[in-house]
């Protein structure tokens, strides 16, 4: 007695699949590149942010929210 043979169904073809990217898939990397380029071209502004106590307060506030 032979065992029944199970064949795999053919995968469904997607006719007219949408291959366009969403708007943010191009906009976000472009904005990040522009921001890094501005930091390179104007390093005096980037150095001012290192001693900013506002950033320190922001991180402390986030840490307090997480620890609650």
C-alpha positions in Angstrom: 0.0 0.0 0.0 1.5 3.3 -1.0 1.4 6.5 1.1 -0.5 9.5 -0.2 1.8 12.1 -1.7 1.3 15.7 -0.5 2.4 18.3 -3.0 3.1 21.8 -2.0 0.7 24.4 -3.4 2.3 27.0 -5.6 3.0 30.3 -3.8 0.5 33.0 -4.7 1.9 35.6 -7.0 1.4 39.2 -6.1 0.4 41.0 -9.3 0.9 44.7 -9.0 2.8 44.7 -5.7 3.4 48.2 -4.4 7.2 48.7 -4.3 7.2 52.4 -3.4 8.8 53.6 -0.1 6.9 55.7 2.4 7.9 59.4 2.5 9.8 59.1 5.8 12.0 56.3 4.5 13.8 58.9 2.4 13.2 62.0 4.6 14.6 60.8 7.9 18.0 59.7 6.5 18.2 63.0 4.5 17.5 65.0 7.6 20.0 63.1 9.7 22.7 63.6 7.0 21.9 67.3 6.8 22.2 67.7 10.6 25.5 65.9 10.7 26.8 68.0 7.8 25.8 71.2 9.6 27.7 70.0 12.7 30.8 69.5 10.6 30.5 72.8 8.8 29.8 74.8 12.0 31.7 73.2 14.9 31.4 76.2 17.2 27.8 75.4 17.8 28.5 71.8 18.4 31.0 72.6 21.2 28.5 74.8 23.0 26.2 71.8 23.5 28.8 69.8 25.5 28.6 71.9 28.6 24.9 72.5 28.5 23.3 71.7 31.9 19.9 71.4 30.1 21.0 68.1 28.6 22.0 66.9 32.1 18.7 67.9 33.6 16.9 66.1 30.7 18.7 62.9 31.3 18.1 63.1 35.1 14.4 63.7 34.5 14.2 60.6 32.1 16.0 58.5 34.7 13.6 59.6 37.4 10.6 58.6 35.2 12.1 55.2 34.5 12.9 54.5 38.1 9.4 55.2 39.4 
